[in-house]
Amino acid sequence: MSQSSNDTKLQQLEQTIIDLEVKLAFQEQTIDELNQALSDQQLVISKMQTQMKYVVGKVKNLGESNLADETEETPPPHY
């Protein structure tokens, strides 16, 4: 092989390495962004779970309120 052929192959290999490094950098950035989005979503889910527990508790308390059931109510005097 000639020197120019070796130089060309070396340049191609160097360019391939550079391309791979660029792709790796973008992938690392994407992974970091996805990780942050996942963390943010987990915080939102945790807050929503807490709110849901609160709402479920309130609804259960409404069911256990001191109000009598319609069947237990005496009819009004004008009935």
C-alpha positions as CSV (number, residue, x, y, z in Angstrom):
1,M,0.0,0.0,0.0
2,S,1.1,3.5,-0.7
3,Q,1.6,6.2,1.9
4,S,-1.3,8.2,0.5
5,S,-3.6,5.2,0.8
6,N,-2.5,4.7,4.4
7,D,-3.1,8.4,5.1
8,T,-6.5,8.2,3.6
9,K,-7.5,5.2,5.7
10,L,-6.1,6.9,8.8
11,Q,-8.1,10.0,8.1
12,Q,-11.2,7.9,7.6
13,L,-10.7,6.1,10.9
14,E,-10.1,9.4,12.7
15,Q,-13.3,10.8,11.2
16,T,-15.2,7.7,12.2
17,I,-13.9,8.1,15.8
18,I,-14.9,11.8,15.8
19,D,-18.3,10.9,14.5
20,L,-18.7,8.2,17.2
21,E,-17.6,10.7,19.9
22,V,-20.1,13.3,18.7
23,K,-22.9,10.7,18.7
24,L,-21.9,9.6,22.2
25,A,-22.0,13.1,23.5
26,F,-25.5,13.6,22.1
27,Q,-26.6,10.3,23.6
28,E,-25.2,11.3,27.0
29,Q,-27.0,14.6,26.8
30,T,-30.3,12.9,25.8
31,I,-29.9,10.4,28.6
32,D,-29.4,13.3,31.1
33,E,-32.5,15.1,29.8
34,L,-34.6,12.0,30.0
35,N,-33.3,11.3,33.5
36,Q,-34.3,14.8,34.6
37,A,-37.8,14.4,32.9
38,L,-38.3,11.1,34.7
39,S,-37.3,12.6,38.0
40,D,-39.7,15.5,37.5
41,Q,-42.5,13.2,36.6
42,Q,-41.9,11.0,39.6
43,L,-42.2,14.1,41.8
44,V,-45.5,15.0,40.1
45,I,-46.8,11.4,40.6
46,S,-45.8,11.4,44.3
47,K,-47.7,14.7,44.8
48,M,-50.7,13.4,42.9
49,Q,-50.7,10.2,45.0
50,T,-50.7,12.3,48.2
51,Q,-53.5,14.4,46.9
52,M,-55.5,11.4,45.8
53,K,-55.1,9.8,49.3
54,Y,-56.4,13.1,50.8
55,V,-59.4,13.2,48.4
56,V,-60.2,9.5,49.1
57,G,-60.1,10.2,52.8
58,K,-62.5,13.2,52.4
59,V,-64.9,11.1,50.3
60,K,-64.9,8.3,52.9
61,N,-65.6,10.9,55.6
62,L,-68.5,12.1,53.6
63,G,-69.9,8.6,53.5
64,E,-69.6,8.4,57.3
65,S,-71.1,11.8,58.0
66,N,-73.8,12.4,60.6
67,L,-76.5,12.9,58.0
68,A,-79.2,10.2,58.1
69,D,-79.9,8.1,55.1
70,E,-83.1,9.1,53.1
71,T,-84.8,5.9,54.2
72,E,-84.2,6.8,57.9
73,E,-85.5,10.4,57.6
74,T,-89.0,11.1,58.8
75,P,-91.1,12.7,56.2
76,P,-91.7,16.5,56.6
77,P,-94.9,17.6,58.3
78,H,-96.5,18.7,55.1
79,Y,-96.1,15.3,53.4
